[in-house]
Amino acid sequence: MYTPKPSSRFVLLTLILLLLLSFLTPSISSELDLDEEDGDGVEGLEELIALDEEEDLQQKPEGAHHEKQSEAEFVSKAQRIVLELNNDNTKRAIDGNEYVLVLGYTPWCARSAELMPKFAEAATALKELGSPILMAKIDAERYPKVASTLEIKGFPTLLLFVNGTSQPYTGGFSAEELVIWARKKTGVPIIRISSDAEARHFLKKHSMFVVGLFEKFEGSDYDEFTKAAKMDSEIQFVETNNAEIAKNLFPDFKPTSVFLGLVKSEPEKYTEYEGSFSTDGILQFLDDNKFPLTTVLTELNAARVYSNTNKLQVLIIAEPDDFKKLVEPLQDIARKFKSKIMFIFVDIREENLAKPFLSMVGLEESKDSVVVSFNYSSSLKYLLESDTTPTSIEDFCSGLVSGTVSPYYKSQPIPDNKNMSILTVVGKTFDELILNSPKNILLEIYTPWCITCETTSKQMEKLAKHFKGLDNLIFARIDASLNEHPKLQVDDYPTLLFYLADEKTNPIPLPTKSSTKELAALINNNLKEHNREIRDEL
């Protein structure tokens, strides 16, 4: 008997996987099968940097060494700090350094081009901070063997090697986020600030951070704070024992002996932690508040957004001008549901970001605003089917939280099946034509992109012709790429399911690799077994 499979047909999970794979790759073995030939080694890196700095000084006229570098000069110099890996130096670089953060890229990859300056900027900042991490990059097109050995497949890919063993990068993709993640992974989870000057310097470099105030850097509250700092890989933690410094960092600070707050660059800039000091409580607080009230989806933050799966996500897919009209009321709605729903804006003009979501609800060609929600724990999706207004969005969110909104399943328009030998089933007619039908039904489930589906479709045409006139047997087909139903969970295409008239809950799968004659025999056998009228074999 056919048993429904878990809903992997929901493109949501596939989309998440594909997008994550474009940024991340799995952990790999520490064994590198590379030749140890002489080449541009790690030991030359510091010498190269020193020579660059000396050359810069020599080229500047006297008295000009204090002038601020241009952005192009800064990026060029920063990129020279990043070691270029090749066939000769990769094994030595990874085996000879405790920490190596590797960027796998290709020259033709637009995302790589966008990330590389940020990677170089992070390398400069980490060098200035005295970080032990070596920042390196590998051109996977020029050195495919090395990239393959490192298991670099998607681009860009970031991998951290710790004593030769790799782990995937899980942080953000701005220079600041790269620095924070790298420092946390190399043993510096908390920055201690002891003076106003240090606070001012810190604020120039960080737009998002957690600040903790403790009279003494000890005790149970401080221990929980430290554990949370080590477990979180995205946000910089800072600590101080000076109330004035705490107020400089967090102007909304109210005098107290122990304090923790989150600072962001968004309108809701200062958020105080009001729970008891526990690692789980602090991490949950950060998870609830680390994103803006409404997050603008980009290719660089997509991985972080998709990995935040503990909340419902409500996406507003719209033109920027249309979204601007919703921003202010949407902020109030987002505050109301902050701990339960993450609100995301997707620019409908950005096809690579918007179209995958629109295709999940069958609205690929939509030019109007679309509001859709995804529940990762149940793999269900929901669509706001009324006009996009602040009131309708708030009602939609209330229904999501209370469970009164019905899941959305894609469906084509209801077709005219009059005089058709094979009925066309869509999502909206699956109940009527399949589950509630008093007849036996052979259902073909196909997709337009399925290579072998055409053969099965031709067999269905022959079978329908052969069994024509048999009143208790109906032939039907459904396009699974455009139609969904909770009782139709299929992973492989084509699929043939035989629904007996008196048993629609457990359809019988028929082998699609069978010949037409064999399929006809199987249909007859099933009809005969259940005392139904049969037709002679082909």
Disulfide bonds with the S-S distance in Angstrom:
Cys450-Cys453 2.34
